[in-house]
Amino acid sequence: MQSAKVINLRCEYLSNPLGIDVLQPRLSWQLDCPRRGARQTAYQIVAADSQKALEEARALIWDTGKILSDRSTHVPYEGPALHSAQRVWWRVRIWDEHDQPSPWSEPAWWEMGLLDRGEWRGRWIGAALSGGRWTSAPCPFLRKTFVVSQPVASARLYVTALGLYECYLNGHRVGDDVFTPGWTDYRKRVQYRVYDVTEMLRTGANALGAILGDGWYCGHVCWIGRQQYGDRPKLLAQLVINFADGSTHTVVSDESWKTAFGPILESDLLMGESYDARKELVGWDTPGYDDSQWQPVQCFADPGIALVATNGPTVRRFEELQPVADPVEIKEWPMSRWIFDFGQNMVGRVRLKVSGPGGTTITLRHGEMLDAEGKLYTANLRSARQTDHYTLRGEGEEVYEPRFTFHGFRYVEMSGYPGRPGRDALTGIVLHSDIPQTGTFECSDPLINQLQHNIVWGQKGNFLEVPTDCPQRDERLGWTGDAQIFIRTAAFNRDVAAFFTKWQQDLADAQFESGAIPPVAPNVAFFAEGPLRDGGPAWADAVVICPWTIYLCYGDTQLLERHYDSMARFVDYLVRSSAGLIRAHPDVDPWGGFGDWLSINAETPKDLIGTAFLAYSARLMGRIAAALGKTDDAQRYGQLFQDVRRAFIHRFVTADGLVFGGTQTAYVLALHFDLLPEELRPKAAQALVRDIVERKMHLSTGFVGASYLPFALTTAGRLDIAYELLLQKSWPSWLYPVTQGATTIWERWDGWTAEKGFQDPGMNSFNHYAFGSIGAWLYAVVAGIDVDPERPGYKHIILRPRPGGGLSHARATLDSLYGRIVSAWQQREGGFEWEVTVPANASATAYIPAAPQAVIREGDKPLEDAEGVALVQRTEDAAVCELEPGTYHFTVRL
Ligand code: BGC
């Protein structure tokens, strides 16, 4: 018999993380074993201070012994307390369902960062102030030389900045992260990174350098100008060199460093970068460079904020795109402009390749669309310039990619190019946070496949440091509503656990004393005063919905635990600020929130949305409390849910099942959040369907209603209507933008229409993931892969495809913490075929779509005889089975 292998060792969701500050990191692994029924019945973890000790099993710092448990995710480290810079090597073996031990896994490790603020010995340093509230500044270069006099055993660079940094050591870039240290509320915390630079040092003279950028700290943030957190960028660095003889040498940022401005005349996330290659400081990051003209750095007082490790993903370069056609010339006085089309609305920037006379300046403007005349459409960028300038050195081929900026674009307009540019003059560089792909969805309808493609690209482009609304105009904020609306879809497509773990801290940092949650996190000055301090219904509720969703999809209770107080304070605030449990009551809250944002001729009352979300947040709090074993709280929130539900019915529901406002969203919320008396549900569902039919099979929902609409219809037994809406091609619908050539999800249903052209440029993004929330329905209902809230994280999987809409096949895969889940079905002449995979150490309930009299086989056996399958019941439309791990091929014949 094949023995199981243990693979994919993870620590806090990451593979071999360097520099974390979680004191009891959680370990996860997977079983690689295709055998039916493959399960873990016990595990053993051993850990040591070195790989050698681990492999020789001596001087172990932690040995769990054989633990009888099927747990293979989030097992907390319970060895001796961890100390700064400690690297722990670990491996696992498991015993399977026959009590057979697996071989030991390959070794894995994690390494701790600096756990005590006192261990940072350097000072914050930077250059003289330049730039102002609305004027960008050049990027300072900083450097320091030092001597290494003995053989080096290991070396680590601990580094962060207020602003952005790129570090260089002896002429080479340290690491490949982009936009570090990322975006946090810099008045409270900043993240540092740890780099292994052992191989970059040399005996003798060495040079450590850094280039600083403005980033979110002092560059433009949304429409409110620069210097939101501070006036200029600052660096904090500490290079720790451990010599072979056991001694240590530390180089820190301090007054001995020198600084100069170089070729980067300005670099701003929203505005773009200007680079003059004639001003390059050639060799500035090498020891032999003559820095006699450089200035001493300035040292700054310690801001007294928390320095925290980067426990989540950083932004990196992921793909390169080539223009899909030769650039098109636009002849316009005073010079020609060239339009490059990358064929994909993307987020990142371009790399320019050019040769020409020194002093020539090339301008690159970025936009998502072209106007009717084929010119770059930039009106929707508002004040974000998204423009890069490059001035040539004039010495042969020059290659340039900006550093501290990103743009949202499909098209680039180039001007000033010497001669006629070829297609290869530009290459698109795709940037996003490192959220590994976990899901695929594909079906027989190419338009839906394009929709899925658009959802994925919307996610990639907007999961950049924080979940943003859009990547192009002067906004790019961590909008809470958008994030909560999309998170369920996000967690299918990509591994977003660590990403949202970090953002949940941003939410907690943004929370006001009162318990209120602002509409964006990290919060910005614009939302610090006035009624918009409260993000309002469906926006602020992200603080509860997001960690709950991460719990569902990854089984993470620690995130719930850590932020429980923050969530509880939020719900308390909602109760206190409501009027008799009516949230956003016009008597007490004239603003009432963003409503069902961007709905189509269907105004849902804000107090209805508010009260529905109060009920929903209370109910989720009850479930969260139960998951954490807080029985009293679970009961209390359960009661609160019932009370709010009663208030909702009293105010908004007639005895005949009509819901006030009468919009699709009003019905969807009432149905989906379980706010109606049981007997009125069918009537409400009927009214919902009536409205859809009256609109000739069109939706009218905005951000809030759209995500739940297909689920509410499915639960109400109107899968047919849900499919009709999905397949609707005329506006407003999910597929309308697809038929118009969209390559990402649009902010508005009518961002551009044949009749009206572009919508209001004041708010018209073509890369906004919110309406991409239909993705969750594609995975969970069309393909049929869903979580079981009782055994979350796909420990137990609900496999329940609901074919329809004339689709002849659909297939989804999901790389869960247990391994790959597959659900792939096909409608064939003779019946229905379904392939499913349940990963080892998980289990599933499968709903095989089949009429009561249909004959079902698994492989070549009748269902009843199939190994690993236990038939539980046959209902009107399904054979319900419990599945053990393994791959199954079901066929259904009438
Ligand atoms: C953003 C949204 C956000 C909204 C609030 C917009 O400007 O782009 O996506 O949720 O404001 O209603």
Residues whose N, C-alpha, C, O or C-beta is under 5 A from the ligand:
A	BS01	BGC	D469 W479 G481 D482 F594 W597
